[in-house]
Each structure stands twice: as structure tokens, then as C-alpha cells.
Amino acid sequence: TSFELATSLSYFLWSSTPDADLLKVSLQENLQNDEVLKREIRRLLMSEKTNQMVQDFAGQWLQLRALSHIEPNPEAFPETDRRLLDDMKRETELFCLAIMREDRSLLDFLNADFTFLNHRLSRHYGLSEGSQDTRRSNDEDFSRVSLAGTARGGLLTQASILTVTSNPTRTSPVKRGKWILENLLGEPPPPALPDVMPLEQQELKGSLREQMEQHRRDPSCASCHDLMDPLGFALENFDGVGRWRDSDGGNVIDANGELPSGESFSGAAELRQVLIKAKQDEFIRCVTEKMMIYALGRGLRYEDQCAVNEITLRLQQNDYRFSELLYGVIESAPFRKRQLQMKD
């Protein structure tokens, strides 16, 4: 019904109940009418209340909520306290908000050359306080910063993502590769075998990469690690809390990787380009599915795939704009219709 659609629309875009204007429209006009619906969507998107939707969606999609429970080892990362972890989360939230507010391409999630930093996070990244737009009134204030000419860009090099995908004492190429497969490409690997020993408990020698290569010699492990490890190795120049480094434990970082499909890369910048050029369709479909899951409040079913196909086609025809993702989800059959449950 028009009233039910108003409720779903408000909780999707505002994470809250409908306002008086939306309720009035749902009662006096037909919100199922495309023209009326688009008018109300545009009005709701102009509200600051959409900030909460972006934060909630980013928390769910990118696993930012995990930062609240993460505690990096104080001996390995003594300067990483709760305030810095909160800053990491805020950077990514502001970045995602800019993608929506400026109606940018979804591909900018991977390749944007800007972010949002305060003094504390700028120091953590090793960015010069005198360069770029990093001068603020105090440590808490965030402002937009250009990343042109730096090793950073997009989500993959933000400290929030790099910290969530690390172990307390070190990086984890496996976790980072698995995160990319699950959250950027929609291709989660199968679960690890139950009898596989943690890396630290195996008698392996050399750098972390050399230990991983020894571990991967087991055929039962190789099938999954061949997918995950190359993606994770490309991010090894960033330590367990997202700081840049050239070496680890005296070993020079080797950030080269090659996917089973043949694409090779070295470092995060080249990995981003591989994802954009060779894995663009997978990424757009993955973001679409993640937004559908968020909007519907449930996992996707087989019958939802037709809607996902329609939305991805719509995005391709409209420069992958964030607004088209929202419009596509709201206008889809799974969002606008209810499935009747027949009783025996």
C-alpha cells in the first residue's frame, strides 16, 4: 500500500519513521505512482537525515562496525588508541557520504583521489601538515584532502579497512583478500578446512609472504589461497593499522600479485586499476546486492536476481551514479511488493 511504501522508503533513506509530509502524500496521493514516488525520493535525499543511512550502510557493507571491538596489540601499534580507531571509521563514513551527496560514480569507491582527515589521522598517514588541505582548528576537525601524488586512493587504502582486515599484531593478506572477494566482488571463498593450523603454529620460515607461500603448497589450501592471497599481498605496504611501510621485520615488501584469471599487479594502485577494468561488472553487481540487502533487511533470494540485473543495467546506462542505485532499488519489485505467505 501507499502507506507501507512510505514507511519502507523512510526507514531505507532516513533510518527513521516517515515525516508528516511523507505521510500526507501517502494518504492523499498514490505513492505507488512513479512521478509522485520520484518527487518524494528527491525530497528525502536532500535531507541531512540521509547521513544516518550512509553511515549504517557503510557499517554493514564495509564491516566498519567491527572497529568498535578491535584492539590492535599495544606493543606492536602503541599509538593506535580508541580515538584513532574512531577517526578511521569517521574518515570512511565521510568519504561514503561524499560519494552520495555529490552523486558520484560507484567506481569512485575504488579510485577516488580524495578523502577526509583530521590532524591525528594525517599524522598517522604520514601526510605533511603543510601540504594539501590538512590545516584545521584542532585535532578533531575533519576536512577534505587531495590524495593526488600519494600512494592512497579509494576504500582499499583507508585505515579503517586495513585495520579491520588485520590481526592484532600483524597484517593478514588472507583476511584482506577475503574481504575484497566478499565485499567488493561478491565472490566469497569457501570456509577454511576445520583442521588447518594457524600460521603461527606451523613451522614456517622467512617473511610473511614466504610463510604464506609455504602454507599454500598444501593442495587442500591452495584452491582458496590462490584467490585470496594475491589480493592481500597487494596491500602489504600498509601495516596492521594502515600506515605506509617499505619493509616488514627487515624484509622488503613484495606487493606483487596475479589472479588465477591472469591479471597481474604490483601494489594497491595497480590492484585498483585491475578491479576497475577487469572486475568492474563484478564490483557494480556486488554493491547493488549489498544495497538491496540493506534496503530489504534480509538476504537476497533467487527471485531477487532479476531486480539486481535490472539495476546493474540501469547503472551501466547512467555512469554508475549513486542516485541511480537508490532509484533502482526503490523502484524494484522486491522493495515495492510484499510476498504473501500461504498458510496450510
Buried (B, 14 or more C-beta within 10 A) or exposed (E): EBEEBBBBBBBBBBBEEBBEEBBEBBEEBEBEEEEBBEBBBEBBBEEEBBBEBBBBBBBBBBBBEBBEEBEBBEEBBEEBEEEBBBBBBBBBBBBBBBBBBEEBBBBBBBBBBBBBBBBBBBBBBEBEEEEBEBEBEEEEEBBBBEBEEBBBBBBBBBBBBBBBBBBEEBBBBBBBBBBBBBBBBBEEBEEEEEEEEEBEEEEBEEBBBEBBBBBBEEEEBEEBBBBBBBBBBBBBBBBBBBBBEEEBEEEEBBBBBBBEEEBEBBBBBBBBBBBBEBBBEBBBBBBBBBBBBBBBEEEBEEEBEEBBEBBBEBBEEBEBBBBBBBBBBBBBEBBBEEEEEEEE
